[in-house]
Amino acid sequence: MDKLLLIDDEDDVRYSFKRIFESPDLDLETAASGEEGLEIIKSFQPDLVLMDVRMGGITGLETLRRIRQDDAKLPVIMMTAFGTTQTAIEAMKLGAYDYLLKPFDVDKIKQIVADALKAARDMKQVVACEPLLESEDYDLGIVGRSQPMQEVFKMIGQLAGSDATALITGESGTGKELVARAIYQNSQRNDKSYLPINCAAIPESLLESELFGHEKGSFTGAGSQRIGKFEQCDKGTLFLDEIGDMTLATQAKILRVLQNGTIERVGGNKPITVDVRIIGATNKRLEEAVAAKEFREDLFYRLNVVRVSLPALRERSEDIPLLIDYFLKTIAHAESRKPKSILGETQELLLQYDWPGNVRELENVVRRAIVMAKGEAIRPDDLPAEVRSVSGFPIAAASVQAPDQAPLPAVANDIGTVAATLFHWAKEQPDLAVLPAVERELIAHALRETNGNQVRAAKLLGITRATLRKRIEKFVIKQAVSVE
């Protein structure tokens, strides 16, 4: 449960916040002065503080200064009905997470509070590189004993004593954000702020303002000055996830920060000095993006000071049993119950699957299997169809015959009969490499039966449309009909 502390000398504000944030997942305490708030912090240990600037007794800025002396990582959101540019700047210099003007929009403040609480969890949640799976302390872990993962652990250790910019590369779902947090927590800045930004999740028109802030009136809707993440994160670490999705214009501004440590707010003309360590991450091949003029070459070399390349899960399949065990135990621990076990044949299916969604997909499959399992052991039937297909329920496929293989058998129109016939044929082949051909034939058959409608074809096969689209791309299946 997240803990939220509101410090405000107005009774109406404290009452309103109690109504706005009434939730079984949130513990809200209030204080009527800065002095009272500082005392409550000692015993309550909040995850986030929202505080008025002007109060009787010590001011909000002085209270913020004292909070920062004791805990530099506690997010604090400042609020006032008498906002001035200088007050905003002073609050952000002191390390405020954000600055809001009263009266504020309820939906907006809920989102800001949610973002701040996530930032607090990210800073507190330890990322262990060698988790003790039998321990009762289930910290978030990067699990792996394979050689590729040992190389990753070495790189994290080498980055620990350095402020060097790091670039983390790897497919989606490989754990890039976990590695970024492990670098932060082992760095010399681990007592300062850590803020993650997903560059692909923020609209292009807003990303620059989110990163660098903006001046009042700099664009339509900029009704007040806003401090960006770089200023918020001064002396700390900024994680730029999916950095390859930035526009060239924003890339140029990131380059300026790396070159001389200064930023300019949108609509501003005064350089602001910041001291921020940047960790970037991407699932794109930046070398190819540079060649295609989609990513700045000079920025690439500035980011690529130390590179951590995360392997795909299929490249470290020996870690899958460890990961399954880890997820079974951590999920059970979070739900305060005994972990479920997994049958050997179920684990064998998980080992055979190629995991296009990597570790994130494996975690989701384990979660689903725990929900679907009727007993204490996870059975093959508890797995989604795309995972079962690797050995017993091929889902998918194109009418393209793999070279040097026996011709695929003629099959009936019913999809169940198609699956049974093709799988029986595959088992009789001496080379198990025929299984991809079986999968391709089933996908193509389903698409033919649904006139190319991917939604209906996915439903027929018992998989999601996203999985179907991945399979179509994987097997280069050509469609002449609709996808909707």
C-alpha positions as CSV (number, residue, x, y, z in Angstrom):
1,M,0.0,0.0,0.0
2,D,1.3,3.4,-1.0
3,K,1.6,6.1,1.7
4,L,0.7,9.7,0.9
5,L,1.2,12.8,3.1
6,L,-0.6,16.1,2.5
7,I,0.8,19.2,4.3
8,D,-1.6,22.1,3.9
9,D,-2.9,24.7,6.5
10,E,-6.3,24.9,4.8
11,D,-9.0,22.6,6.2
12,D,-10.9,22.5,2.9
13,V,-7.9,21.3,1.0
14,R,-7.2,18.5,3.4
15,Y,-10.8,17.4,3.3
16,S,-10.9,17.5,-0.5
17,F,-7.7,15.4,-0.7
18,K,-9.2,12.8,1.6
19,R,-12.2,12.5,-0.8
20,I,-10.1,12.5,-4.0
21,F,-7.6,9.9,-2.8
22,E,-9.9,7.6,-0.8
23,S,-8.8,4.2,-1.8
24,P,-8.0,0.8,-0.2
25,D,-4.6,0.9,-2.0
26,L,-3.6,4.3,-0.6
27,D,-2.9,5.4,3.0
28,L,-3.4,9.2,3.3
29,E,-2.2,11.2,6.3
30,T,-2.5,15.0,6.6
31,A,-0.7,17.8,8.5
32,A,-1.7,21.4,9.0
33,S,1.8,22.8,9.1
34,G,5.3,22.2,8.0
35,E,6.4,21.4,11.6
36,E,3.7,18.8,12.0
37,G,4.5,17.4,8.6
38,L,8.1,16.9,9.5
39,E,7.1,15.0,12.7
40,I,4.7,12.8,10.8
41,I,7.3,11.9,8.2
42,K,9.5,10.4,10.9
43,S,6.9,7.9,12.0
44,F,4.6,7.5,8.9
45,Q,7.5,7.3,6.3
46,P,5.4,8.4,3.3
47,D,6.1,7.4,-0.3
48,L,5.1,10.9,-1.5
49,V,4.5,14.3,0.0
50,L,2.1,17.0,-1.4
51,M,2.7,20.3,0.3
52,D,1.5,23.9,0.1
53,V,4.1,26.7,-0.3
54,R,2.5,29.3,1.9
55,M,1.6,28.1,5.4
56,G,1.7,29.4,8.9
57,G,4.9,28.7,10.7
58,I,7.8,27.5,8.5
59,T,7.1,27.9,4.8
60,G,6.7,25.0,2.3
61,L,10.1,25.8,0.8
62,E,11.8,25.6,4.1
63,T,10.0,22.4,4.9
64,L,11.1,21.0,1.6
65,R,14.7,22.0,2.4
66,R,14.6,20.1,5.7
67,I,13.0,17.0,4.0
68,R,15.8,17.0,1.4
69,Q,18.4,17.0,4.2
70,D,17.0,13.8,5.6
71,D,15.8,12.0,2.5
72,A,16.9,13.2,-1.0
73,K,14.8,10.5,-2.7
74,L,11.4,11.3,-1.2
75,P,9.2,12.8,-4.0
76,V,7.6,16.1,-3.0
77,I,5.0,17.9,-5.0
78,M,4.6,21.6,-4.2
79,M,1.2,23.4,-4.5
80,T,0.2,27.1,-4.3
81,A,-2.5,29.5,-5.3
82,F,0.1,32.3,-5.6
83,G,2.5,30.9,-8.1
84,T,5.5,32.9,-9.3
85,T,8.3,31.9,-11.7
86,Q,10.9,32.4,-8.9
87,T,9.0,30.2,-6.5
88,A,8.7,27.4,-9.1
89,I,12.4,27.6,-9.9
90,E,13.4,27.6,-6.2
91,A,11.2,24.6,-5.5
92,M,12.7,22.6,-8.3
93,K,16.2,23.6,-7.3
94,L,15.5,22.2,-3.9
95,G,14.5,18.9,-5.5
96,A,10.7,19.1,-5.8
97,Y,9.2,16.4,-8.0
98,D,6.7,18.8,-9.5
99,Y,5.0,22.1,-8.9
100,L,1.2,22.7,-9.2
101,L,-1.0,25.8,-9.2
102,K,-4.3,25.9,-7.3
103,P,-7.0,25.3,-8.3
104,F,-5.9,22.1,-10.0
105,D,-7.7,19.6,-12.2
106,V,-8.5,16.5,-10.3
107,D,-7.6,14.0,-13.1
108,K,-4.3,15.8,-13.7
109,I,-3.2,15.7,-10.1
110,K,-4.3,12.0,-9.8
111,Q,-2.0,11.3,-12.8
112,I,0.9,13.3,-11.4
113,V,0.5,11.5,-8.0
114,A,0.4,8.1,-9.8
115,D,3.6,9.0,-11.7
116,A,5.4,10.2,-8.5
117,L,4.4,7.1,-6.6
118,K,5.8,4.9,-9.4
119,A,9.0,7.0,-9.3
120,A,9.2,6.4,-5.6
121,R,8.8,2.7,-6.0
122,D,11.5,2.6,-8.7
123,M,14.0,4.3,-6.5
124,K,13.2,2.1,-3.5
125,Q,12.8,-1.3,-5.2
126,V,16.1,-3.0,-5.1
127,V,17.2,-4.8,-8.3
128,A,19.3,-7.8,-7.3
129,C,21.6,-9.3,-9.9
130,E,21.8,-12.6,-8.1
131,P,18.5,-13.1,-6.3
132,L,18.2,-15.7,-3.6
133,L,15.1,-17.6,-4.7
134,E,14.7,-19.3,-1.4
135,S,14.8,-16.0,0.6
136,E,11.7,-14.5,2.1
137,D,12.9,-11.2,0.9
138,Y,11.6,-11.2,-2.7
139,D,13.4,-8.2,-4.1
140,L,13.0,-7.5,-7.8
141,G,15.7,-9.5,-9.4
142,I,17.5,-10.0,-12.7
143,V,17.5,-13.8,-12.8
144,G,20.1,-15.7,-14.8
145,R,23.1,-17.9,-14.6
146,S,23.8,-18.3,-18.3
147,Q,27.0,-16.9,-19.8
148,P,25.2,-14.1,-21.6
149,M,23.6,-12.9,-18.4
150,Q,26.9,-13.2,-16.5
151,E,28.4,-10.7,-19.0
152,V,25.5,-8.3,-18.3
153,F,26.2,-8.6,-14.5
154,K,29.8,-7.8,-15.1
155,M,28.9,-4.7,-17.1
156,I,26.6,-3.4,-14.3
157,G,29.4,-3.9,-11.9
158,Q,31.9,-2.0,-14.1
159,L,29.4,0.9,-14.4
160,A,29.0,1.1,-10.6
161,G,31.9,3.4,-9.9
162,S,31.4,5.6,-13.0
163,D,29.2,8.4,-14.1
164,A,29.5,7.3,-17.7
165,T,26.5,7.5,-20.0
166,A,25.2,4.0,-20.7
167,L,23.2,2.5,-23.6
168,I,21.1,-0.6,-23.0
169,T,20.0,-2.5,-26.1
170,G,17.9,-5.6,-26.5
171,E,14.5,-6.8,-27.8
172,S,11.3,-5.7,-26.1
173,G,10.7,-7.6,-22.8
174,T,14.3,-8.5,-22.1
175,G,14.5,-6.3,-18.9
176,K,16.1,-3.1,-20.0
177,E,14.5,-1.0,-17.3
178,L,15.5,-3.5,-14.6
179,V,19.1,-3.2,-15.8
180,A,18.9,0.6,-15.8
181,R,17.7,0.6,-12.2
182,A,20.4,-1.9,-11.2
183,I,23.0,0.6,-12.7
184,Y,21.4,3.4,-10.8
185,Q,21.2,1.6,-7.5
186,N,24.9,0.5,-7.7
187,S,26.1,4.0,-8.8
188,Q,27.4,6.9,-6.8
189,R,24.1,8.7,-7.4
190,N,21.9,6.1,-5.7
191,D,21.0,8.6,-2.9
192,K,19.6,11.0,-5.5
193,S,16.6,10.9,-7.8
194,Y,15.9,8.4,-10.5
195,L,13.3,9.2,-13.1
196,P,12.3,6.9,-16.0
197,I,10.8,8.4,-19.2
198,N,9.3,6.2,-22.0
199,C,10.0,8.3,-25.1
200,A,7.7,6.1,-27.2
201,A,4.7,6.5,-24.8
202,I,4.7,10.4,-24.8
203,P,3.3,12.2,-27.9
204,E,6.0,13.8,-30.0
205,S,4.5,17.3,-29.4
206,L,4.7,16.9,-25.6
207,L,8.0,15.0,-25.2
208,E,10.2,18.0,-25.5
209,S,8.2,19.9,-22.9
210,E,8.2,16.9,-20.6
211,L,12.0,16.6,-20.8
212,F,13.1,20.3,-20.8
213,G,10.1,22.1,-19.4
214,H,8.5,25.2,-20.9
215,E,7.9,28.9,-20.2
216,K,4.4,30.4,-19.8
217,G,2.8,31.2,-23.1
218,S,5.5,29.3,-25.2
219,F,2.7,27.4,-27.0
220,T,-1.0,26.9,-26.9
221,G,-2.1,25.5,-23.6
222,A,1.1,26.6,-21.8
223,G,-0.7,28.6,-19.1
224,S,2.1,28.5,-16.6
225,Q,5.8,27.7,-16.4
226,R,6.7,24.0,-16.2
227,I,9.9,22.4,-15.0
228,G,11.0,19.5,-17.0
229,K,12.5,16.1,-16.0
230,F,16.1,17.2,-16.5
231,E,15.7,20.0,-13.9
232,Q,13.7,17.7,-11.6
233,C,16.4,15.1,-11.8
234,D,19.4,17.4,-11.2
235,K,22.3,15.5,-9.5
236,G,20.3,12.2,-10.2
237,T,19.8,9.7,-13.0
238,L,17.4,10.0,-15.9
239,F,16.4,6.8,-17.8
240,L,15.3,7.5,-21.4
241,D,13.6,4.3,-22.5
242,E,13.0,3.7,-26.2
243,I,15.3,6.6,-27.0
244,G,15.4,5.5,-30.6
245,D,11.9,6.9,-31.1
246,M,12.9,10.5,-30.5
247,T,12.6,13.0,-33.3
248,L,15.8,14.5,-34.7
249,A,15.0,17.9,-33.1
250,T,14.7,16.4,-29.6
251,Q,17.8,14.3,-30.2
252,A,19.7,17.6,-30.9
253,K,18.7,18.9,-27.5
254,I,19.7,15.7,-25.7
255,L,23.1,15.9,-27.5
256,R,23.5,19.4,-26.1
257,V,22.9,18.2,-22.5
258,L,25.5,15.5,-23.0
259,Q,28.0,17.9,-24.5
260,N,27.8,20.8,-22.1
261,G,25.4,20.0,-19.4
262,T,22.8,22.7,-20.2
263,I,19.2,22.8,-21.3
264,E,16.7,25.5,-22.4
265,R,13.0,25.3,-21.6
266,V,10.6,25.4,-24.6
267,G,10.0,29.1,-25.3
268,G,13.0,30.1,-23.2
269,N,16.4,31.5,-24.2
270,K,18.4,31.2,-21.0
271,P,20.7,28.2,-20.6
272,I,20.1,26.2,-17.4
273,T,22.9,24.0,-16.1
274,V,22.0,20.5,-15.0
275,D,24.0,17.6,-13.7
276,V,22.2,14.5,-14.8
277,R,23.4,11.0,-15.6
278,I,21.7,9.6,-18.7
279,I,20.9,6.0,-19.2
280,G,19.3,5.3,-22.6
281,A,17.6,2.1,-23.8
282,T,16.2,1.0,-27.1
283,N,15.0,-2.1,-28.9
284,K,16.0,-0.6,-32.3
285,R,19.3,-1.2,-34.1
286,L,20.6,2.3,-33.7
287,E,23.5,1.7,-36.2
288,E,20.9,1.0,-38.9
289,A,18.9,4.1,-37.8
290,V,22.0,6.2,-38.1
291,A,22.6,4.8,-41.6
292,A,19.0,5.6,-42.5
293,K,19.4,9.2,-41.2
294,E,16.7,8.5,-38.6
295,F,19.1,8.9,-35.6
296,R,21.9,11.4,-35.1
297,E,25.3,9.8,-35.5
298,D,26.9,12.2,-33.0
299,L,24.3,11.4,-30.4
300,F,24.7,7.7,-31.0
301,Y,28.4,7.9,-30.1
302,R,27.7,10.1,-27.1
303,L,25.2,7.6,-25.8
304,N,27.2,4.5,-26.7
305,V,30.0,5.2,-24.1
306,V,29.3,1.9,-22.3
307,R,26.9,-0.5,-24.0
308,V,25.0,-3.2,-22.2
309,S,23.5,-5.7,-24.7
310,L,20.7,-7.9,-23.3
311,P,20.2,-11.3,-24.8
312,A,16.8,-12.5,-26.0
313,L,15.3,-15.2,-23.8
314,R,15.7,-17.8,-26.6
315,E,19.4,-17.1,-26.5
316,R,19.6,-18.1,-22.8
317,S,17.0,-20.9,-22.6
318,E,19.0,-22.5,-19.7
319,D,17.6,-19.6,-17.5
320,I,14.0,-20.4,-18.2
321,P,13.6,-22.9,-15.3
322,L,15.1,-20.4,-12.9
323,L,12.8,-17.7,-14.2
324,I,9.7,-19.9,-13.9
325,D,10.7,-20.7,-10.3
326,Y,11.3,-17.1,-9.6
327,F,7.9,-16.0,-11.0
328,L,6.0,-18.8,-9.2
329,K,7.5,-17.7,-5.9
330,T,7.3,-13.9,-6.3
331,I,3.7,-14.0,-7.5
332,A,2.7,-16.3,-4.7
333,H,4.6,-14.1,-2.2
334,A,2.8,-11.0,-3.5
335,E,-0.5,-12.8,-3.1
336,S,0.4,-14.3,0.3
337,R,-0.2,-17.9,-0.6
338,K,1.7,-21.1,-1.3
339,P,3.5,-21.2,-4.7
340,K,2.0,-23.6,-7.2
341,S,4.3,-26.3,-8.7
342,I,4.7,-27.1,-12.4
343,L,4.6,-30.4,-14.1
344,G,7.7,-31.6,-16.0
345,E,5.7,-31.8,-19.3
346,T,4.5,-28.2,-18.8
347,Q,8.0,-26.9,-18.2
348,E,9.2,-28.8,-21.3
349,L,6.6,-26.9,-23.4
350,L,7.9,-23.6,-21.9
351,L,11.5,-24.6,-22.8
352,Q,10.6,-25.4,-26.4
353,Y,8.7,-22.1,-27.1
354,D,10.8,-19.3,-28.7
355,W,9.4,-16.4,-26.6
356,P,9.1,-13.5,-29.0
357,G,8.0,-11.4,-26.1
358,N,11.0,-12.5,-24.0
359,V,11.0,-12.4,-20.2
360,R,7.9,-10.2,-20.0
361,E,6.0,-12.7,-22.0
362,L,7.2,-15.6,-19.8
363,E,6.1,-13.7,-16.7
364,N,2.6,-13.1,-18.2
365,V,2.3,-16.7,-19.2
366,V,3.2,-17.9,-15.7
367,R,0.7,-15.5,-14.2
368,R,-2.1,-16.7,-16.6
369,A,-1.2,-20.3,-15.8
370,I,-1.5,-19.7,-12.1
371,V,-5.0,-18.2,-12.6
372,M,-6.1,-21.0,-14.9
373,A,-4.7,-23.9,-12.9
374,K,-7.4,-25.9,-11.2
375,G,-5.1,-27.7,-8.8
376,E,-1.8,-27.0,-7.1
377,A,0.2,-28.0,-10.2
378,I,0.3,-26.2,-13.5
379,R,-0.6,-28.5,-16.4
380,P,0.0,-28.1,-20.2
381,D,-3.7,-27.2,-20.6
382,D,-3.2,-24.2,-18.4
383,L,-0.8,-22.6,-20.9
384,P,-2.0,-20.4,-23.8
385,A,-2.5,-22.0,-27.2
386,E,0.6,-20.4,-28.8
387,V,2.8,-22.0,-26.1
388,R,1.1,-25.4,-26.4
389,S,1.5,-25.3,-30.1
390,V,5.2,-26.0,-30.1
391,S,4.7,-29.6,-29.3
392,G,1.1,-30.6,-29.3
393,F,-1.3,-28.0,-30.7
394,P,0.4,-26.2,-33.6
395,I,-1.4,-23.0,-34.2
396,A,-0.7,-21.3,-37.3
397,A,1.0,-21.5,-40.7
398,A,1.4,-21.0,-44.3
399,S,1.1,-23.3,-47.3
400,V,4.8,-23.0,-47.9
401,Q,6.8,-26.2,-47.8
402,A,10.1,-26.2,-46.1
403,P,13.0,-27.5,-48.2
404,D,14.2,-31.1,-47.9
405,Q,11.1,-32.2,-46.0
406,A,8.3,-34.6,-46.8
407,P,5.3,-32.8,-48.4
408,L,2.6,-31.7,-46.0
409,P,-0.4,-34.0,-45.9
410,A,-3.8,-33.2,-47.3
411,V,-6.0,-32.0,-44.4
412,A,-9.7,-31.4,-43.8
413,N,-11.4,-28.0,-43.4
414,D,-12.1,-28.3,-39.7
415,I,-9.3,-26.5,-37.8
416,G,-9.3,-29.2,-35.1
417,T,-8.9,-31.9,-37.7
418,V,-6.2,-29.9,-39.4
419,A,-4.2,-29.6,-36.2
420,A,-4.5,-33.3,-35.3
421,T,-3.6,-34.4,-38.8
422,L,-0.6,-32.1,-39.1
423,F,0.7,-32.9,-35.6
424,H,0.4,-36.6,-36.2
425,W,2.3,-36.2,-39.5
426,A,5.0,-34.1,-37.7
427,K,5.6,-36.8,-35.1
428,E,6.3,-39.3,-37.8
429,Q,9.1,-37.2,-39.3
430,P,12.6,-38.0,-38.2
431,D,13.5,-34.3,-38.2
432,L,11.6,-32.1,-35.7
433,A,12.4,-29.1,-37.8
434,V,9.1,-29.8,-39.6
435,L,7.3,-28.2,-36.6
436,P,7.6,-24.7,-38.0
437,A,6.2,-25.9,-41.3
438,V,3.2,-27.3,-39.4
439,E,2.7,-24.0,-37.6
440,R,2.9,-22.1,-40.8
441,E,0.3,-24.4,-42.5
442,L,-2.2,-23.9,-39.7
443,I,-1.9,-20.1,-39.8
444,A,-2.4,-20.1,-43.5
445,H,-5.3,-22.5,-43.2
446,A,-7.0,-20.3,-40.6
447,L,-6.5,-17.2,-42.7
448,R,-8.0,-18.9,-45.7
449,E,-11.0,-20.1,-43.7
450,T,-11.7,-16.6,-42.5
451,N,-11.0,-14.8,-45.8
452,G,-7.9,-13.2,-44.3
453,N,-9.7,-11.7,-41.3
454,Q,-7.0,-11.7,-38.6
455,V,-9.4,-11.1,-35.7
456,R,-11.5,-14.2,-36.6
457,A,-8.5,-16.3,-37.5
458,A,-6.9,-15.6,-34.1
459,K,-10.1,-16.5,-32.4
460,L,-10.3,-19.7,-34.4
461,L,-6.7,-20.6,-33.4
462,G,-7.2,-19.7,-29.8
463,I,-4.5,-17.0,-29.8
464,T,-4.4,-13.2,-29.6
465,R,-4.4,-11.1,-32.7
466,A,-1.0,-9.7,-31.7
467,T,0.5,-13.2,-31.6
468,L,-1.1,-14.0,-34.9
469,R,0.5,-10.9,-36.5
470,K,3.9,-11.9,-35.1
471,R,3.6,-15.4,-36.6
472,I,2.5,-13.9,-40.0
473,E,5.6,-11.7,-40.0
474,K,7.8,-14.6,-38.8
475,F,6.7,-16.9,-41.5
476,V,6.4,-14.2,-44.2
477,I,2.8,-15.3,-44.9
478,K,1.3,-13.2,-47.7
479,Q,-2.3,-12.2,-47.5
480,A,-4.5,-11.1,-50.3
481,V,-7.5,-10.3,-48.1
482,S,-8.5,-8.0,-45.2
483,V,-6.8,-7.9,-41.8
484,E,-9.7,-6.3,-40.0
